[in-house]
């Protein structure tokens, strides 16, 4: 049940969206232009206002004149959208966390395509299924169709998935991580450090049921990824302690995001997807 009708609403904000997406790619393009792996296409004489980092001092030593190196500028940036497809994401209402995350990912892909840029939409649990970059609206519809048929399974192995992902990542990119991030903070830290040179947007998706645990008395909880069971007696003090620990976990995850310069958002599945999209557009620093 992946609803993309909100794309029509996004179109009403075309001007704002293009401004935000252009800003998001500005830093990436600048880094790609001056980074390793770009192709040197020639030299030209230095003029006031040029970036002094591009001066070729070897040429200066031979000619006694200042020349700057010119590179072929990368014309298109790529946004990599990585969606958690582990069993813990198959939970929530009115949408599961996976469905809600899929809609957010599709919305971001839509904005990227509208800005004539490329996106790559991949899913991960214990391993990552990496898809090639695409650039058409029809590709988004095709991906949504694939996501609707996908079996949600496996455990969340965030670090392993990111390690596999970075093995094939060749240029600086925008990386959008969508997950419930219900893993140990240290695993989140190590995973983000692997992609720290890229622009990172972290989107946490949690169910309103996880936020407002509405149980009382004797309750059995089952871990959706391992099948482990635990019986508790839910009292008001137990529920308060549960919420405190959940809030602490979210705060710790957000703190780690700030340490690596990533943007962090946390949404509930009962929040309209369009409102979540607007928050990402308006509050992202990129």
N, C-alpha and C positions, 0 to 999 in steps of 0.2 A: 504494500500500500504506500507507494512513493508518489506523492502529489506534487506536480511541478506547475500548477496553475498560477502560483505566485510570481512566475516569470513575467506575466502581464503587469503585475504591480511594479516590478523592478523597472520596467520600461518607462514608467511615469517619472522615474528619477534619473533619466538618461544623462543629463548634464552633470549631476552630482556624482553619479557612478563613474563616468568617464574621467572626471577630475581626480577621484580617489584612485582609480585603477592606474591612471597615468602616473600619479605620484608614487604608487607602489612599485612600478617598474623603473622609475627614474634612477634609483640607487643601483639596482641590479644592472641596468645597461651601462652605467658609468663604470662599475667594477669590471664588467666583462670587457669593456673597451681597453682598459689599462692592465688587465690581468694577464697571467700566463696563458699560453695557448692561442692568443690572438695572432693574426697574420700581419706581419710588417709589409706595408705596401710602398713605402718610400720615405723621403725626407723633404722638408721645406724649411726655409730660413726662419729663424725665431723672430717673432714680433711681440711688442709689449702686450701683456695680457695672456700670453700662452702659458700653459702649465709647465713650470720649470722641471717637473719630474720627467718630462718627455725629451729633455735636451740630451743629445748624444755627445758625450764628452770625448769619445774617441775621434769622432769627426771633427770636433773643435780643435783637438790636438794636431790634426793633420792640416786643417785649413785656416785655423785662427778665426773661424766664424761660428756663430751659434746656429745649429740646426736642430729641429725637433723631429722625432720619429712619428710617422703617421701609420695608424693601424686600420684594418678593415673593421668597421663597427658591426657588432652583432645586431641584426635587424629585428629579431624576435626573441623575447624572453619566454621561459616556460614556467608555468605554475604546476607543481606536483601536488595533487590532492591524495592523501593517504588516509583511507577510512578503515577503522577497526571493524573486523567482521568476526570477532570471537564470540563464543556463546554468551558471555556477559552482556553483549550488546542486544541480544534477542529478548528484551524486556522493556516494558513501559506502556504508557497509554497517553493520549489516544494513538500515539505512534510508538513503536519500539525505538530504543536508542539508535539502532542501526538504521531504521527508516528515516528518523529525524536527521541523523548524520548524513545519510545519503542525499536528502533534500538540500541540506546546507552545502554539501560538496557540489551538487548539481547547480545550485544557485551561483556559487563562486565560478564554476566552469562557464556558466552562461555569461557572467560579467566579463570574464577573460576573453571569450569569443567575440562578444560585442565590441571589445576594444581591439579586435583583430590580432590577438595574441594566441599562443598555444597553451593547451593544458594536457596533463596526463593524469588519469584517474586510476589509482591502484588500491587494492584491499590487502589487509594483513591480519593474521592471527598468530599462529606459530611460525609461519613463513609469510613472505610477501609475494603477491602476484602482480608483477610490474607490467603496466600497459604502456604502449608507445604514445608519444604526443599526438594530439589531434587539434583540429582548428575549425570544426564546423558545428552548427547547431544540430544537424542530424546525428552527429556523433554522440551528443549529450543524450538524445532520445534513445539511441542504441545502448548506451551505458546504463541508463535507468532501467531499461528492459532487462539487461543482464543482472543488475542488482536485485530486481524483483524476483528473479528465478534462483538467485544464489542461496545455497545452503549455509546458514550461519552456524559455524562450528569451530572447535578448537579452543585453545587457551591463548591468552594475550601474552605474546613474547615480543614486547616492544623493542627491546635492545637488539635482539636477533634480526627482527624485520628491518630496523634502521641500518644495521650493519650490511645486510644484503642490498638494501636500497643504495647506500653510499658507494658500494662497489661498482655500480653502473652509472652513477651521477658524475657527469664530466664538466659541466659548467655551473657557475653560480645561478641559483634558481630561487623561486619563491616556493617554500614547502608548507603546505597546510595539513596539519595533523588533526584528525578528528577521532576522538576516542572518549571513553568514560574515565580513562587514566586511573582506574582502580588497581594500580600496581604500586609496588614500593617506590617511594620518592627517589631513591638512589638509582633505580633502573631508569626512571624518567630523566634524571640528571645525566647519566652516562649516554643515553640515547640522544639527547639534545646536544651534548658536546660533540657527537659525531657529525652533526649537521650545523654546527655553530657558525660556520662561515656563510651560510645561506640565510635568506630572510625567512623567518619562521612565524607562522600563525598557529597557535594551539587553540582548538575548540573542544571544550569538554561538554559532553552530553550526558545528562543524568535524568532519570525518571522522577516525576513528582512523588512517586511512591517511595523512592529512595530518600528523598528529602523529608517527606512527612510520613514517617513510618507509623501506620495506623493499625497497630496490633496490641492486644492486651492478653494477659494470662499466659498459659502454657503455649508456646509456639515452637515449631520446628523449622529451622532455616536450612536450605539446601544450596550449596555452592554450585552454580550453573556450569562452571567450567570443570570442576573436579568431581562433583557428585557427593562431596563430603557433607555430612549432616551435623547439626548442632541444635540441641534443645535448650531453650531459655524460658525464663518466666518474666514476661515483659511487664514491668512496673513503670510508673511515671519517671522514677529516677533512672531506670534503665534506658528509657527513650531519650531522656535529656543527655545522658552520657553518650549514647549512640550519635545524636546530632552533633554534640561537641566534637567527637572524634572525626566525623565526616567533614565538618567545617575546618578543622585543623588540617586534615589531609588536603583539602582544596587549597587552603592558604599556603601550605608547604609547596604544593605543585605550582601555584602561581609565583611564589618566591623564586623557585628554580627557573621558571620561565624568564623572569626579570633579570636574573643573573646572566643569562645567555643572550639577552636583548630580544627575546621573543614576545609577541603580543599574546595575551591569554584571555580567553572568554569562557564563561561557563553558563550553559543554558539548560533549562528543564524542558522535557518533552511536551508539557502542556502550554508552552509559550508559542504563540504564532510564529511560524518559520520566517515570515516576512519581517517581523520585528527583530528577530535575531540577526537576519541579514543586514538590516539597516544599522544595527549596533556595530557589526563588524566593519561596515563601510565607513561609518562616522568616526569610530574610535581607534581604528588601526592607525599606527604611526607611520606606516609605509606609504 
